[in-house]
Amino acid sequence: MERHFDEDLRLLKERLLRMGSIAEEMIQKAVKALYERRDELTSDVFDLENQVNQMHVEIDDRCLKLIALHQPMAVDLRLIAAAMKINTDLERVADQAVNVSQTCHYHLLKETPVPEVVLLTRMSEISQKMLRDSLDAFARQDVELAKGVLAQDEEEDQLKARALTQLIERLKKDPERSSQYVDLILLSRNMERIGDHATNIAEDVIFMVQGKDIRHHGGDFIKER
Amino acid sequence: MERHFDEDLRLLKERLLRMGSIAEEMIQKAVKALYERRDELTSDVFDLENQVNQMHVEIDDRCLKLIALHQPMAVDLRLIAAAMKINTDLERVADQAVNVSQTCHYHLLKETPVPEVVLLTRMSEISQKMLRDSLDAFARQDVELAKGVLAQDEEEDQLKARALTQLIERLKKDPERSSQYVDLILLSRNMERIGDHATNIAEDVIFMVQGKDIRHHGGDFIKER
């Protein structure tokens, strides 16, 4: 019985990390489609979403069966609870990659390009790094790496605010291209949300390892917009 | 032991519904602050967020203890798993109410009013109705009511697309007020996300009652932007 349980837990982690890799691949392709104006990459993202959706259902089912069959306690129960939450976050990361791809496919890649917004590039890099680090932290149960993700989230929030100011300035000067600039503002929100999900994953890893809930203890830091 | 368990489950549901009421109150106040230009209501929202954050941690803890102590099976386990997910969604609904309030407090209520705020009225009504219905569906284990929430989500997505088109038209004609229009676009996204969380809650209720995962079976409906 015990060996089955360990094997099932190992498999659960493996499936979750596989789902994470697909979500990462979706973001990479979505961002590449945007920067290299390669519309064919957006269909890859739409295809990969189906895989993620199937895994989402499968992993939840795996978690419930593990609890019902093995009645885990303490650290094992925390691992399964964390897996259920991370599963939800990864599915929503995939949704964000789909949103980015839709904005590209239906709008941005059909229109003349607007000059590069460097801040947005930086945001997409940070989001991807945060997701990578949060999944590595889960794989290695690495609390320090998870804490690093939380720090990157603050950098991303600042970038988001600066990107917004810059894009509103451009809107005022070039109202004819309002639609493109609004798309870029919405893309910056997609990037931010990917970072938020990575932050959730990092918090779940810390809880899983330490059994300590660190959420909502960062003071009442009010984020603007 | 059995009676304790039933009592603990009842208490879990009660706390979750209490958290849901606070999240609803936060949205009501955030929306009222916007429409009636009453900035004092935004501080109420910021205060209520602290309560929601505390309950978020408390309810997760309650769920894990219930699993560890009572080793529930089948429908009871599904209820607890649903409670953990709904807990996450409610906390994020509260985040959206905070975002709306911040946009009002730091931006919109400091500037001259734009008439286009009215485009968001219907969206905010639907979001609030969806949240109310999803929580009622949870309280009464009402699958039909939960399914009604999924239908409302489609209406909201259409409204969101129309609001975006209209607001981009405004932007082109009145670039000086770009900042206000962008704020309204971001507010429409906050409303949409509240509706998305209500949809998640409704799906969890259906799973809890029927033991059937209905997520990702609606065909590959591609939403634009």
Interface residues (C-beta under 8 A of the other chain):
Chain A: F46 E49 N50 N53 Q54 H56 V57 D60 D61 C63 L64 I67 A68 Q71 M73 A74 L77 R78 A81 M84 K85 T88 N99 Q102 T103 Y106 H107 L164 L167 I168 L171 K172 K173 P175 E176 S178 S179 V182 D183 I185 L186 R189 D213 R215 H216 D220 I222 K223 E224 R225
Chain B: F46 E49 N50 N53 Q54 H56 V57 D60 D61 C63 L64 I67 A68 Q71 M73 A74 L77 R78 A81 M84 K85 T88 N99 Q102 T103 Y106 H107 L164 L167 I168 L171 K172 K173 P175 E176 S178 S179 V182 D183 I185 L186 R189 D213 R215 H216 D220 I222 K223 E224 R225
